[in-house]
Amino acid sequence: MSFGDIIDGVFRLLRANARALAPLLLALAVPFEVMSAYATRNSAGLGQLLSGLTDLQNQQVSLSTTDVVLAAVAQLGIFVMTPVVAGAVCRTVAISYIGEQPGTRQVARLGARRFVALVVASLAVHALEVLGAVLCLLPGLVVMALFVLTAPAIVLEGLGPVAGMRRSWRLVKRRFWPVLGTALLGGFMASLAVDLVAVLPDALAALASPHVRAVIDAVVGTFSEAFEWALVTMLATLLYFDQRIRQEGLDLEVMAARAR
């Protein structure tokens, strides 16, 4: 598949499975986005900044210990929930290839099957990415590309965290540059799509009072997080299918049947 085919496939799969995936993804995102919005409710909005141009003290943001803890818990929760989303979306994508549309309950069960392996692998990959980023930007990107297929490998082949990372490495290393390019460009397009959806609500929130802004931020953050989760995971899953089709002659119907 070309880059255009993969991006087109992501959005077709998103439309086809939105009814089943949306309730689960929104439910997983909402508590943490609410906590994050509440923790940052006192951050300066546009109205505050404009009214305080002559008074620098009005632009200072003071976060309480509770707010800092809530913000940290929110970020940790999003990090932990991401593997659940990966499990659900990867299996849903596989099943949809044979024309079946799983319901929300089935999607939730699919997401929980490989939870521990996905979390451990996610921790390991992020640690390697941080190490690579500390050394230089390029090593960080190399790590990201080599392990971008880890979640689909774990979910669709029933592998453990280390075996899933090795499987991703083996699939990517033969076509490293195309995978890196597709992952970077696809990730950029996903982020751009999410940002465009949030532009108007964010502009309104910047003019609102702190409590109204927190409500808007929570709603927008929930939908944005769910949307980005779906796009990024579907992109990784289609990249996984593409590499296996090119290198191993993967039969998608057989893979989809195993994923159920």
C-alpha positions in Angstrom: 0.0 0.0 0.0 1.2 3.5 -0.8 1.1 6.3 1.8 -2.2 7.6 0.2 -3.7 4.1 0.4 -2.8 3.9 4.1 -4.2 7.3 5.0 -7.4 6.6 3.0 -7.7 3.3 4.8 -7.4 5.0 8.2 -10.3 7.3 7.6 -12.4 4.6 5.9 -11.9 2.3 8.9 -12.6 5.2 11.3 -16.0 5.9 9.6 -16.8 2.2 9.5 -16.1 1.5 13.1 -16.9 4.9 14.7 -20.2 3.7 16.3 -18.4 0.8 18.1 -15.2 2.6 19.0 -16.4 6.1 20.0 -18.2 5.1 23.3 -15.2 3.2 24.6 -12.6 5.7 23.6 -14.6 8.6 25.0 -15.3 6.8 28.2 -11.6 6.0 28.7 -10.5 9.6 27.9 -13.2 11.6 29.8 -12.1 11.2 33.4 -8.5 12.2 32.7 -9.4 15.1 30.5 -11.8 16.4 33.2 -9.0 16.2 35.8 -6.5 17.9 33.4 -9.0 20.7 32.6 -9.8 21.2 36.3 -6.1 21.3 37.2 -5.4 24.0 34.6 -8.6 26.0 35.1 -6.7 28.9 36.6 -4.3 29.2 33.7 -4.5 32.6 32.0 -7.0 32.8 29.2 -6.8 35.4 26.4 -9.1 37.8 28.3 -6.9 37.7 31.3 -3.8 38.3 29.3 -5.2 41.2 27.4 -6.5 42.8 30.6 -3.2 42.3 32.4 -0.8 43.6 29.8 0.2 46.5 32.1 0.4 44.3 35.2 2.8 41.3 35.0 1.5 39.9 38.2 -1.9 39.3 36.6 -0.2 37.0 34.1 1.4 34.7 36.7 -0.2 31.3 37.1 -0.2 29.7 40.5 -1.0 26.0 40.7 -1.8 24.4 44.0 -0.3 21.0 45.0 -3.7 19.4 44.3 -3.7 20.8 40.8 -0.2 19.5 40.1 -1.2 16.1 41.4 -4.4 16.0 39.3 -2.5 17.1 36.2 0.1 14.3 36.8 -2.5 11.7 37.4 -4.3 12.8 34.3 -1.2 12.4 32.1 -0.4 9.0 33.7 -4.0 7.8 33.1 -3.8 8.8 29.5 -0.5 6.9 29.2 -1.9 3.8 30.8 -5.1 3.8 28.8 -3.3 4.2 25.5 -2.4 0.4 25.4 -6.1 -0.5 26.1 -7.0 1.6 23.1 -4.3 0.0 21.0 -5.6 -3.5 21.8 -9.2 -2.5 21.0 -8.5 -0.7 17.8 -6.0 -3.2 16.4 -8.5 -6.1 16.8 -11.4 -4.1 15.6 -9.5 -3.1 12.4 -8.6 -6.8 11.8 -12.1 -8.0 12.3 -13.6 -5.2 10.0 -11.5 -6.5 7.1 -13.8 -9.5 6.8 -16.9 -7.4 6.8 -17.9 -7.7 10.5 -18.7 -4.8 12.7 -18.1 -5.5 16.4 -20.2 -3.7 19.0 -18.9 -1.6 21.8 -18.9 -4.3 24.4 -17.0 -6.7 22.1 -14.5 -3.9 21.4 -14.0 -3.3 25.1 -13.3 -7.1 25.7 -10.9 -7.1 22.7 -9.0 -4.1 24.3 -8.4 -5.9 27.6 -7.0 -9.2 26.3 -3.3 -8.1 26.0 -3.4 -5.2 28.5 -0.3 -6.2 30.6 1.9 -7.0 27.6 0.9 -3.8 25.9 1.6 -1.6 29.0 5.0 -3.3 29.6 6.0 -2.9 25.9 4.8 0.7 25.9 6.9 1.5 29.0 10.0 -0.1 27.4 9.5 1.6 24.0 9.0 5.1 25.6 12.1 4.6 27.8 14.1 3.8 24.7 12.6 6.8 22.8 13.5 9.1 25.7 17.1 7.7 25.8 17.3 8.2 22.0 16.0 11.8 22.2 18.5 12.6 25.0 21.3 11.4 22.7 19.9 13.2 19.7 16.7 13.7 17.8 17.5 11.2 15.1 18.1 8.2 17.4 14.7 9.0 19.0 13.0 8.8 15.6 14.9 5.6 14.8 13.5 4.0 18.0 10.0 5.2 17.2 10.1 3.8 13.7 11.6 0.4 14.7 9.0 -0.2 17.4 5.9 1.4 15.8 4.4 -2.0 15.0 4.8 -3.4 18.5 1.2 -3.0 19.6 -0.3 -4.6 16.5 2.2 -7.5 16.7 1.4 -8.1 20.4 -2.4 -7.9 19.8 -2.7 -9.8 16.5 -0.1 -12.4 17.1 -0.6 -13.0 20.8 3.0 -12.1 21.7 4.6 -10.9 24.9 6.1 -7.4 25.3 9.7 -8.3 24.3 8.6 -10.7 21.5 6.3 -8.0 20.2 9.2 -5.4 20.2 11.4 -7.9 18.4 8.7 -8.7 15.9 8.3 -5.0 15.1 12.0 -4.6 14.7 12.2 -7.5 12.2 9.3 -6.2 10.1 10.5 -2.6 10.0 14.3 -3.0 9.5 13.8 -4.3 5.9 11.8 -1.2 4.9 13.0 1.3 7.6 12.9 4.5 5.6 9.4 4.0 4.0 8.0 3.1 7.5 9.7 6.1 9.1 8.4 8.5 6.5 4.9 7.1 6.6 4.8 7.1 10.4 6.1 10.7 10.6 3.9 12.1 7.9 0.8 10.1 9.1 1.4 11.2 12.7 1.7 14.8 11.6 -1.5 14.6 9.6 -3.3 13.1 12.6 -2.1 15.8 14.9 -3.1 18.5 12.3 -6.6 17.0 12.0 -7.0 17.0 15.7 -5.8 20.5 16.0 -8.1 21.8 13.3 -11.1 20.2 15.0 -10.2 22.0 18.3 -9.4 25.4 16.8 -12.8 27.1 17.3 -13.6 25.6 20.7 -10.1 26.5 22.0 -10.6 30.1 20.7 -13.9 30.3 22.5 -12.4 28.8 25.7 -9.6 31.4 25.7 -12.2 34.2 26.0 -14.3 32.5 28.7 -14.2 32.6 32.5 -12.0 30.0 34.2 -14.8 27.6 35.1 -16.5 27.8 31.6 -13.0 27.4 30.1 -12.4 24.2 32.1 -15.7 22.7 30.9 -14.9 23.5 27.3 -11.3 22.2 27.7 -12.7 18.9 29.2 -15.1 18.3 26.4 -12.7 19.3 23.6 -9.9 17.3 25.2 -12.0 14.2 25.5 -13.0 14.2 21.8 -9.5 15.2 20.7 -7.9 12.4 22.7 -10.3 9.8 21.4 -9.9 11.0 17.8 -6.1 11.0 18.0 -6.0 7.6 19.7 -8.1 6.1 16.9 -6.1 7.7 14.1 -2.7 6.8 15.4 -3.5 3.2 16.3 -5.2 2.6 13.0 -2.2 4.0 11.2 0.1 1.6 13.1 -2.2 -1.3 12.4 -2.3 -0.6 8.6 1.5 -0.2 8.6 1.7 -3.6 10.2 -0.6 -5.2 7.6 1.4 -3.5 4.8 4.7 -4.9 6.0 3.4 -8.4 6.5 1.7 -8.4 3.1 4.9 -7.2 1.4 7.2 -9.5 3.2 5.2 -12.5 4.1 2.2 -12.6 1.8 -0.2 -12.1 4.7 -3.8 -13.3 4.2 -5.9 -10.6 5.9 -8.9 -12.9 6.2 -6.9 -15.5 8.1 -5.5 -12.7 10.4 -8.9 -11.2 10.9 -10.4 -14.6 11.8 -7.6 -15.2 14.4 -8.2 -11.8 15.9 -11.8 -12.5 16.9 
